[in-house]
Amino acid sequence: MKKILITGGAGYIGSHTAVELINSGFEPIIIDDFSNSQEKVLDRLEEITGKAITCYQGDCADRSLLDQVAKDHQLSGVIHFAAFKAVGESTELPLKYYRNNLVSLIEIMEFMRDHQIQDLVFSSSCTVYGQPDVLPVTEATPRKDAESPYGNTKKVCEDMLVDFVKSKPGIRVISLRYFNPVGAHPSGKIGELPQGKPNNLVPFVTQTAAGIREKLTVFGDDYDTPDGSCVRDFIHVMDLADAHVKALAYLDEKENNFYDVFNVGTGKGDTVLQVIKTFEEVTDVKLNYEIGPRRPGDVVKIWADTQKINEVLGWYPKYSLADSMRDSWNWQKGL
């Protein structure tokens, strides 16, 4: 059974990926400092999988901690999720984001080189495309200047990985450019659990439906889109988790010093107002929302061309937007 280190493995995407790894015969080894997650997630993972979960509490930029993990376990690969990801906060505290997101990846790369760990799946983002000129975006779509320091850290991390692989360290790397992860595990035991004010749309939707928040603000309804609200590619977190497992399987077939990048989305765009309507239809809960002014820095519309990941990795999304809304609501009700 191959052991895979998951940095940030108690977080939203990391925890769902841990489930999929176990379902696929891997053993996840988690590092998490719980700065944006909760320890009780580990108990939930054990409930879902029936397996004991190994977790080291700490910072994945702590080389002594990484070396201890390598001493305790023969690792076959790493999935690197751990990063700060709040776009708004990154504009206010850019150095915090550059220090955390860049230094942690540097430590991971040096750690893998020194311990001869071959495979790395990196958590990248569609933010590297900025506001694209042509839709949908392919992996060959030019990367634009980032709209935020967070987005720029993802661009710089991708560049660092390319240069690192060119230096022939003996590793194989895939960067997955996520679009907009939503949904929760169908069991309702794990899901998106933002600390404090959410940064993403769907937690705002579910918290408003649950009465935790008074209302939801839609930032603009006068864009050049079907209903005037922004368009995004909303991908169910379980589909996203499955993409990481397929990426690891693909890397296992490649020669050393390999790098590639894949979009992970549904291949279709939905507007913010469509998300609200779908949530209301699936849950039979009316949302209190209002139209507010446009939000500075928002990309108007973006969605993925998924042909490459479909053909090369054999990955296709299984869940619909309605599934995502249903699972998010079941998760929220269980909190």
Helices and strands as residue ranges (DSSP letters): E 3-7, H 12-23, E 27-32, H 40-49, E 54-57, H 63-72, E 75-80, H 87-92, H 94-114, E 119-125, G 126-129, H 149-166, E 172-178, E 180-182, H 201-209, E 216-219, E 231-232, E 234-236, H 237-251, E 258-264, E 270-271, H 272-283, E 289-292, H 307-308, I 309-313, H 321-334
